[in-house]
Amino acid sequence: MTDSIATLLVKAVPNPKSLRTKDGADALVLALHCLMVDSGFITLNPKNVPIKGFAPPANWRQHPQEWIIQYTRPKAVSPFVLRCSLQEATGRLFIHASETGPDGMPRRENIQVLGLQLANYTSKTRCEGKSWVSVIQNERTLMEMFREFVSRPLWESAEREYEHIEDDEEDGAVTADGNINVESNNGKASTTTTTTPRDVASTPGNDIGTNGSCTKAGDGETKRDSSSRVALALESMNSLGITRKNVLLGAVVGSDLIFQDQEEFEALGKIAHAFREYRTDAEWEIKRWELSPAHQHLLPHIPTKIATARQCIYQNHLFLKSMLDSPAPEPLCYAATAADAWAAQHGPRVNPADADKVRYVLKNMMRDWSTEGEGERKESYGATVDEVKRLLLSVEVPPRVRTTELGAKSATESSVENNGNLDIPRKKVLVPGCGLGRLCAELASLGFETIGNEHSYYMLIASAFVLNDISRAEQWTIAPWVHSNNNHLTDADQLRPVFIPDVVPSELIERTAPGLLGMAAGEFTDVFNHVDYKDYFDAVATCFFIDTSHNIIQYLETVWHCLKPGGYWVNLGPLQWHWADAHTYLPESDQLSIEISLVEVQRVAQKIGFVMLKSETGKRCRYMCDDKSMLHQTYECAMWTAQKPAINSS
């Protein structure tokens, strides 16, 4: 399809003022009708006579909140029905499309179901205009969702039914009363081979809903204000002395990309490929839910649940795909190239452990960047932020802060502005194992110069996207709980949407006093044992981190190394030693894993030189919990504050 939906709508109804304008549902249904016709279906009037072109039938608005349109197609022996109904309570338009059987009822085997959040695609004010231009928002998302879940599967399902019928029509032409010809590309919809386009770079949340629209600067390019971007400085770390050990991934020579570290390149490719193949893996999981014909009558809702789950998977896929397609700093910008190379060498199959990590990223998105995760964040991030704030903010941060792009000035040049006269150096905070960056953003919002550290490409790719390429709150819809049927009270709980982010990261950081936020990629001990980081930070905040170590002593030594004399270490988390069972899932693994008790951890810290200022245990913290589930993962965490004594301290 080359025409925009607005162009097609003009062909259907020249003037939108003739529509019922309440909430724009008429306009959206008419847009879906145009997409049906554009896919090769032919509209039928109330007497089942084909209608030429895009005009809807006279009776397409059956009831105030229901729309029904019938279609035919080349070789069809029975009509197709597109039935749309508006659920006012949720603002969703539900679409059911199917071929009808001899009894006039929908064929159960090819019912297509889709739910669209009306506010995502049209609005009342725009539908009251004299022109179709801008009536429909987010056209590309609408096209993709409708084709993926309605027109294409409906066409292909019917195509299988018609395989035994000889195709007597020429080039898909259909003649009715000798004067109606509809081109449909040799009897097949021109969009049947279309998949998710590579240029959908920043599609907003779709079928279960977000708010607002995405401003387009070009085909698939999202227009953003660069001044509001959070600085994820993986490619310009030298300005702050940040380096990644053995990572200079590549250089472009002509059109060829030459990589200098093959091991890192393969690691990036493996993970990017896992993101790319998410949908294939998740669809296979959904396939296992199908019931045998003998049992289908006992659970008749399962086909609808499967159809809804596939929509959830598709919206997750759109989100993950946009992560890979979005502009990113080095080395993440090579993710697609690395994924291609990985697949060419190892094949398309994704290791189950890697597939699980992709799903883990979706759950982390819920934890870090959704309203649903707010309570969980307060228990851990909130406590950590409050303690760092208590320790470092003895005076109120001035309301005006001189903002600088990360890398534009050295760390010592960053300052806050007080009444235009006094420059107060920013306090510097390090957050190792920062994941998707929410704790970093919260600390930066207090005016701290905050650096997050993360070694996982899963988290680096995702955090680069959410910190830099999301332009409005609740821009995306994901379904993090769709993959498992365990411990759900209802199907609705399992399939419910989660909207991300709850706040735009750049707006969060500027809410109080804009701070600098950077991300250092690499192993904590490799990056921050560097001489450039000796006595550098005012505070190190470790939250659910220290038990990720192979050697906890090295972690504690690195915290000591990079803290200034007089600086503070704030820790919160359990001791779920991550590498304790590595031999059970990593064949022939010889991964070092030093596992000690809480008392021993604190004793080692004190032997290194830390002074324990306060310590508590039994602090209950949830971790990536589904609040509506019958199973919650809750830790009785330890929390402490330790200090590196000042140089002149006894």
N, C-alpha and C positions, 0 to 999 in steps of 0.2 A: 504494500500500500504506500503510495506516495502522497496522496492528499491528506490534509489535516482533517480532524474530526469536524472543525468549523466549516470547512469546504463541503464536506459530505452533508452536514446539517442544512446548508443552504439548498442543496439539491432535494432534501426531504421536505423541509418547511422553510420557505424563503424568509419569513419574519417570525422571530421567537415570541413576539408579543401575543401571538394567538395561543400560547401555552398557558396552562394553569401555573402560575408562578410560585405558588406556595412551596418553599424549600427547594425548588429546582428539580424535583423528582421527574417531572415531565421531560425536562431537557436531558437528564441522564438516561432515561429509558429510550428516548429518541436517538441518543448517541449510540446506545447499544444496538438498537435496530439498524442503524447505519453500518455498524461494524459487521453485523450479520450479513447484510446485503453485500458489503464490500468483500466478505469472505466467500461469496458465491451462492448464498441462499437467495431465493426469490420470494418476495412477499405475495401472500394470497389475500384477496378481498373476502368479505363475509360469505360470498358465494363460491369460494375456492377457485376463483379465476386469478391467474397471475397478474401482478401489478408491475408495470415497467418502471425501472429506476428505483429511487430511494424513498418515494412517497409512502407514508404509513397508511394502513387501511382506515376506513372511516370509523371503525368501532374499536380502535386500539386502546382507548381509555375506557375500560369496562366499568370501573367503579372509582370513587375518589382516591383510593389507595391501592389500586390494582390495575395492571396493564397486561393485555394478552394480545400477542401477534402470532399469526400462523405463516409458515414458509413451506416452500418446496425446494427441490434441487434436482439436477439432472439425474435421471433414472429412478427418482423416488417413487415409491408405490403408496406411501402414506405421508401426510403432512408432518411438519415439525412445529412445536409450540414453544414460544418464549413467553414465560409468565413471570412478571415482576410484581413484587408487593412491598410496600413501605411499612416498616415498623417504626412508628413515631417515637416510641419510648427511647429507642437507641439511635434513631436517625440513620438506620441501615436499610439499604435496598437489597432485598433478597431475590435472586434470580434462579429460576428453575427452567431448564431447557431440555427437551427430549423429543424423540420421534414418537408419534402415537401409533398404537396398535390398531388392529381391525375394530376393536371395541371403542376406539376413540380415547382410550386411557393411555397415559405415558408408558412407554416401554421401560420397565425397571432396569434393564441391563444397560441402557445408555442415558439415564438421567444425569444431567450435569448441574451442579449446584455451586453458587457463588454468592458471597455477601459483600456488599460495597458500602463503605461509610460515605454517606451522601455528601457531607461537608468537604470531603477530600477532592471532589470532582466537579462540584458546581455550587452556586450560592444564589440565594433569592435575588439579591440586588443585581447581579449580573444577568439573570434571566429576564429581568424586566426591561432590558435595553432593546434597541431597534436592530441590533446586529448580533450575529452569532459569534463574532470575534471575542475571545476571552470568556465565553459562557462556560465552556468546559475547561477545567484545570487539569494539570498533570496528565496530559493526553497520552504520553508514552506508557505510563504506568497502567492507565485504563485499557489501552490497546493490548498490552501484554497480558494483563490479568484475564481479560475477557477471552482473548484467543486461547490462552493456556487452559482455561477451565470451562469454556463453553463452546465456542465455534469450532475450534480445531478437533477436540475429542468427539464432539457430536458428529462432525463430518466424517472423521475416520471410523467411528463406530458404525455409522450408516454405510460407509464404503465397504466394510467387510460383509454387510448384509447383501450388498448388491453385486458381489463379485461374480455370481453366477449369471447375471443379466448381461446380455450383449449390449455394448455401447453403440447405439445407432446414431446418436447425435454427433455432429461434426464440431470438433473443438469446444465441446461442452455447450453448444448453442441449444436453447430450449425454445420451441415454437408453440405459441398458444394462439389459436384462431388465425394462424398464418402471419402474424405481424409482430410478435414479441421475441426479441433475441437478446439473451444475456450472456456476455462473455464470462467464462469462468476457468480459463487456462486448462483446456483439455479435460474438462469435467472435474477438475480438482480445484479446491480453493487455493488461491494464489499464496495464501499464508500458511499452508499446511506444513511447510518446512521451516517456518520461522521459529526460532528459539529466542531466549532472552537476549536482546541485542547487547553487544559489547559496549555501546555508548550510553547505556543507562548508568550514569556515573553517580547520580545523587537522587535517586527516586525516593520520594517520601513514603512513609508507611502507607499501606494500601487497604486490604480488604476489611480489616476490622477497625481501622480508623486512626487517624491522627488529625491534627488541625492545621489549617493554613495551606499554602502552596509553595512550590519551589521556584525561585526566579531563575529562568534559563538565560544564559548568555550565548548559547549556541546549541548545536545538536548534542545533547547529552552533557553539556558543560554547565556547571552550577556557578552562578555569579555570586561572588562573596567579597566582602570588604576585607582586604588583606590586613588592615590595621587592627582587626579584632581577632586575628589568628593567634592561637596559643603557640608558643615557639617550641616545637619538638625538634631539638637540634641534634639529630644524629649525624648530620653531615658537616656540622660546623662546630664540633666540640672543642677544637683547639683554642677557640677564643676564651674558653673557660678552663682550659687545661684538661678537658675530658677526652680520654682516648678509649678505644676498644682494642684489646689485645688481639693481634694478628688479623685485624679486619681492615683491609683495603680491598673491598670485594671486586672492584672492576674499574675498567676505563673503557670509554667508547672510542674506537679507532675506526673511522669511516662509519660503516653500518654494523660493524661487528663489536660485540661486547666481550672483552677479554677479562677473565676472572683470575685473580691471583691467589685465592684461597678456596680450593675446590671443596674442602670439607664444609666450610661455612656456606658455600653456594648450594651444596646438596642439602644441607639442613634447611635452608630457606626454601628450596624447591619442594622438599618433602612436605613441609607445613603448608605452603601456598597451594600445593596440589590437594591436600586434605580439605582446605577451605573450598576449593573449586569443585570438588567431588561430593560436597556435603549432601546435595540433593539426591544424588544417585544412591548414596548409602542410606539416607533416611527413608527414601521411597521403598527400598528393599525391606526396611524394618516395618513399614506400614503394610506391606504386602502380606506379612505373616498374620495380620489381624483378620484376614478374610475367612469367613465361615464356609463350611461345606453346605451344599444345597439342602441337606437333610436337617440342618440346624438353623438355617436362616430365618425360619418362621418364629423361632424362639427369641431372637434378637433382631427384629426387623429394622432397628435404628442403625445397625452397624454400617451399612453402605453410606448413609449420610454422615456418620462420624468419620469414616475413611475419607470421604470427599472433603470434609472440613479440615481434617488433618493434612491432607495434601495441599490445601490452600495455605495452612500454617507453615508447612515446609517450604512452600514456594516463596512466601514473604521472608522467611529466614534466609533463603537462597539469595533473594534480591539484596538483602542487607549485606550478606557476606560477600557477594559478588562486587558490590559497590566499594567495599573495603579494599578489595584487590585492585579495582580499577581506579581508585582515587589517587591523586598525586601524593607522593610520599617522599621523604628524605632518603638518602642513601643509608644503608643498603636495601631498604624496603622497596624502593622503586624498581628493583630488579626481580620482584616476586613472581610476576607473570612469566618472565623469561626463565627463571629458575624452575618454575612449575612445569613448563613445557619440556625442559631438559630432563627433569626427574621422570615425567611420564614416558618420555621416549626411551629412557634407559630401563625403567623398572616396571612399566606397564601402568594401566589406569587404576588398578586395584589399590585401595587405601587400607593400611593396617588398622584393625579394629581399635587399637589403643589411640591412634591418631584421630580416628573418627570421633571417639569419645572426647578428646581434647577440644575438638571444634564445638561440640555441644556444651562443653564446660565453659567456653568463651561466651556463649549465649547466656548461660546462667550467671556468669560474672557480670555481663552487661546489666542484667536485672539487679544484681547486688550493688553495683557501683553507680549506675546511671538511670535508675527508674524511681518513680514515687513508691512503687511496691517495695523497694529495697531500703527505704528510708529508716524504718525501725531497726533493721539489722545493722545499718551503717552507724546509727547512733550508739549502739552497744560497743562497737570497736573503734571505728574512725572517730566518732564523737568524743569518746573518752581520751583518745590519743591527742586530738586537736586541743581539747580543753587543757590537758596537762602541758603541752608545748606552749600554749598561749600563756598559761600561768607562769611558766618559767622564764619566757623570753620577752613578754610584753609588760614590763613594769610601768611603762607609760603608754598613754593612748597613741595609736598610730595616727599621724597627721592625716587629715582627710584628702589632701592633694598629694599625689605621688608622681614624680617624674618617670614616665614610662619609657622603657627602652626595649628594642628588639633583642632577644637573646643572641649573643654573639656580637652585637654592635658595640658593646662596652665590656671591659673586663669586670669581674665580679666586684672588685674593690671600687670601681667607678659608679656602681649602682647605688643610688641614694634616694631617700625620701626628702621631700621639700617641706619645710616648716616655716610658714609666714614669709616665704621668699628669701630667707636669710640663712637659716641653720640647716646644714646637711647632716643627717644622721645615717650612718651606714646601715644597710639592711642586715637583718639577722639571716644567717644562711642555715637551711634545714635540708637534710638528706633523708630520703625515704627509700630504703632498699626494698626490692621485691614489691614494687608499687603497682604491679598488675595493670589495670586499665586507667589508673591515674587519678581516681577521685580523691583519695587522701592527699595527694600532692596539690590538687586544685583547691581543696579546702584550706590547706596551709598557705598557699599562695594568696588566697583571698584575704588573708590577714596581713598581707604586706611582706611576707617572708620571701626571700630569694630561695626558691625550692627546686631541688633537683631530685627527680625520681630515677631509680635504677631498676632495670629489668633485663633479664637474659633470654626470656622465652620469646621466640618469634611469634607465637600465637598471640601473646599479649602486646608485643610491640606493634604488630600490624593493626590490631584492633584499637589500641590506644592512639596510634597516629591518626586513625580515621575519626574517632570520636572527639579528640581534642582539636583537630584542625579542620575537619570537613563537614561538620554538622552546624547548620546555620540557625536553627530555631528549636525551641523546646518541643518534645514529642514529635519530632520529624519522622521517626521510624517506628514501625510496629514489628515486634518479634513475638515468637511463641516458644519460650524456653522449656516448657514442660511437656511439649507434644510427644517427645520420643519414647516415653515410658508410660505404661498403663498402671503402674504400681501405686497403691495407696491414695487413689483419688476418690473423693466422695461422689463426684459427678463428672460426666464427660466435659461439661462446660468448664469445670475447674482445670482440667487437663489442657483444654484447647484455648483457654482464655489468652487475650493479648496482653503484652506488656509494652508500654510506650517509652521510648528513649529518645533523647535524654530528658530527665526531669527539668534540667536547666542547661542552657548553652554554656559550655565550659568557659568561654571568654567572658561571658556576662557574670558568671559566678566569681571569677577572679577579680573583676572590676567592681564587684558589689560593695566592698568596703574600701580597699585601697589596692590598686593593681600591683601585683608582685610579678617577679620573673618566674617562669616555669619552664624547666628544661628536662630532658630525658636522656639518661646515659645508658647506652646499650652495652651489655656485657655481664660477665660474672662479677659479683660484688667484690670479691677479694682481688680479682685481676685488675679491675678498674680503680678501686679506691685505696689500694695499697701503694699507688704511685706517689712519688715524692711530691708532685704538685698538690696533693691533697693532704699532706701532713699538716695537722693543726689547722684545718680549714673551716669546719662547720661549727656553728653554735649549738646545734642539736642534731641528733640522729634519731629518727622515729621508726622503729621496727614493729610492724603490726602483722601478725600471722606470718612471720618470716623466719625467725632463727631456726625453726625445726626443718627448714629446707636445706640445711647445710650437710655436706659430706663430713666436714670437720668443724664442729662448733667452736673449737678454740681459735681457728683461723678467722671465723666471723667476729669473735670478740676482739681479737687483736686488730682487725681492720677497723672496727668501730672506734677503738682506742686511737689508732693511728690518725684517723681523719677528723677527730674531734679537737677543737681548740682546748687548751688548758682552761678549765672552768666551764667547759661545755657539758651538755646533758645528753644522756641516752635514755629515751623513753621506750619501753618495750611492753607489748601486749600480745598475748597469744597462748596457744597450747604447746605441747611438746609431742606432736604427732610426727615423729621422725620420718621424713619422706623416703629415705633410701634404706630403711630398715629391712624391707622385704623385696629389694630390687632383684635379688637372685630368683625370685619366684616368677617374675614377668620379663626379665631381661636375661635371655639364655647366656650361659657362661659369663654372667656378670661378676666382675671383681670390684664393683663400685665400693669405695671406702664409705663407711657409715659409722660415725661415732655417736652413740646414743647414751645419754646420761640423764640423771634425774634433775629436777628443778633445783634442789639444794646444791647439787654439784655444779650446775651452770652458774649459779650466783657465787659459789665459792671460787670457781675459776676466774670469774670477772673481778672479784676482789683481789685475787692474787696478781692479776694483770695490773691492778692499780685503781680500779673503780671504787668509789665510795657509794654504798647503797643509801639513798636518802629516804626512800619509802618502798614498800613492797606489800602486795596483797595477793591472795589467791581466791579461787571460787567465784571469779567474775564471770557470770553467765553471758556467753556471746553465741548467737546463731551464726551459721556460715552457709550461705547460698541455700537458704531454706525456702521451700514453697509453703507459704503461710496457710494455704488451703489443703495441704497434704496431711495424711495421717501419720507421717514420719518426718520428724524434724532433727536436723543435725545441730546439736548444741554442745559447746565446750565449756568446761569450768576453767577459765583462763587465769593465767598469772599476769599481773601487771606490776611493773616497778619503774622507778626513776633512779638512775645512777649518775654520778658526776665524775668527770675527769678533773682531779684537783688542779687548781691554779698553780702556776710555776712557783709563786712565792709562798705556797701553802706548805705547812709542816708535814 
